[in-house]
Amino acid sequence: MGMMDGKVVVVTGAGRGVGRGVALLMAAEGARVVVNDIGVALDGTGGEATPAQSVVEEIRSAGGEAVACLESVSEWASAGRIVQCALDTFGRVDAVVNNAGILRDVIFHRMEESDWDAVVNVMLKGSFNVARHAAPHFRSQGAGAYVHMTSTAGLIGAIGQANYAAAKLGIVGLSNSIARDMQKYGIRSNCVAPSGWTRMIASIPTDTPAQQKRVAQRMEIRAEMNAPLTVFLCSDAAHEVTGQVFYVRKNELFLFSQHRPIRGVHRAEGWTPQSVLEHALPSFRASLVPLDRTVTVFPHDAI
């Protein structure tokens, strides 16, 4: 008996990398899988059926059940057809893993509107689109699970990724809202920030020794190492877990804190700009959050 026996799971961006690892383990744990991938390049251009179909063939050759779906998550109607593919092929849908993503990395003052729109439409809007289309079916059966892939680029920070970071942190807000709105219907929603050697990591510049070292260390983390937590969160065994944010780093699992007040000040007479300077700022100064980046919070030398 696998942890996902009898379940039907949609995995977006499942043709390569993290999504492929999730789809394969879902099938190994007994799920029937919709392998969604339009086979684009990292920047979202092009498209081919080969990645999705290759994963389907891997699953079938191992005795599992899967179907390829080449619809885009970024368009409302197209995303609906991804969920409909699960219903038409397997008769139900039990879990959605929102993993599809692209990159358009560029320093903020050079970022074009098209760079912003392309990334946000795939990652944030795409996650909403697929999740929303699955929601009525989850509600009618009184159960369902979402896992949305976020990133430490959004949770902590990164350079040259304003579009990507905004979309990934927006996904956390989306997941939290789904968790609260849908809890009474038995529906759960969580986020996972994955790490591992993928096409996205391979695109990191290696112009300096520090960058070369970081990329070399990331090569030690296989993309499929993110799959066990994701599969667990989609299973009935995780019935008590919702509205959470996790991070996977090789053999380590982390639970992230979320935004809550850390310090407060009060003045009975109210505030002026000058009193903010003289009273509030000194009170807050020791608690101001530093401008960390992912590589400083999670130095990969520790892996």
Rosetta blueprint (number, residue, H / E / L):
1 M L
2 G L
3 M L
4 M L
5 D L
6 G L
7 K L
8 V E
9 V E
10 V E
11 V E
12 T E
13 G L
14 A L
15 G L
16 R L
17 G H
18 V H
19 G H
20 R H
21 G H
22 V H
23 A H
24 L H
25 L H
26 M H
27 A H
28 A H
29 E L
30 G L
31 A L
32 R E
33 V E
34 V E
35 V E
36 N E
37 D L
38 I L
39 G L
40 V L
41 A L
42 L L
43 D L
44 G L
45 T L
46 G L
47 G L
48 E L
49 A L
50 T H
51 P H
52 A H
53 Q H
54 S H
55 V H
56 V H
57 E H
58 E H
59 I H
60 R H
61 S H
62 A L
63 G L
64 G L
65 E E
66 A E
67 V E
68 A E
69 C E
70 L L
71 E L
72 S L
73 V L
74 S L
75 E L
76 W H
77 A H
78 S H
79 A H
80 G H
81 R H
82 I H
83 V H
84 Q H
85 C H
86 A H
87 L H
88 D H
89 T H
90 F H
91 G L
92 R L
93 V L
94 D L
95 A E
96 V E
97 V E
98 N E
99 N L
100 A L
101 G L
102 I L
103 L L
104 R L
105 D L
106 V L
107 I L
108 F H
109 H H
110 R H
111 M L
112 E L
113 E H
114 S H
115 D H
116 W H
117 D H
118 A H
119 V H
120 V H
121 N H
122 V H
123 M H
124 L H
125 K H
126 G H
127 S H
128 F H
129 N H
130 V H
131 A H
132 R H
133 H H
134 A H
135 A H
136 P H
137 H H
138 F H
139 R H
140 S H
141 Q H
142 G L
143 A L
144 G E
145 A E
146 Y E
147 V E
148 H E
149 M E
150 T L
151 S L
152 T H
153 A H
154 G H
155 L H
156 I L
157 G L
158 A L
159 I L
160 G L
161 Q L
162 A H
163 N H
164 Y H
165 A H
166 A H
167 A H
168 K H
169 L H
170 G H
171 I H
172 V H
173 G H
174 L H
175 S H
176 N H
177 S H
178 I H
179 A H
180 R H
181 D H
182 M H
183 Q H
184 K H
185 Y H
186 G L
187 I E
188 R E
189 S E
190 N E
191 C E
192 V E
193 A E
194 P L
195 S L
196 G L
197 W E
198 T L
199 R H
200 M H
201 I H
202 A H
203 S L
204 I L
205 P L
206 T L
207 D L
208 T L
209 P H
210 A H
211 Q H
212 Q H
213 K H
214 R H
215 V H
216 A H
217 Q H
218 R H
219 M L
220 E L
221 I L
222 R E
223 A H
224 E H
225 M H
226 N H
227 A H
228 P H
229 L H
230 T H
231 V H
232 F H
233 L H
234 C H
235 S L
236 D H
237 A H
238 A H
239 H L
240 E L
241 V L
242 T L
243 G L
244 Q L
245 V E
246 F E
247 Y E
248 V E
249 R E
250 K L
251 N L
252 E E
253 L E
254 F E
255 L E
256 F L
257 S L
258 Q L
259 H L
260 R L
261 P L
262 I L
263 R L
264 G L
265 V L
266 H L
267 R L
268 A L
269 E L
270 G L
271 W L
272 T L
273 P H
274 Q H
275 S H
276 V H
277 L H
278 E H
279 H H
280 A H
281 L H
282 P H
283 S H
284 F H
285 R H
286 A H
287 S H
288 L L
289 V L
290 P L
291 L L
292 D L
293 R L
294 T H
295 V H
296 T H
297 V H
298 F L
299 P L
300 H H
301 D H
302 A H
303 I L
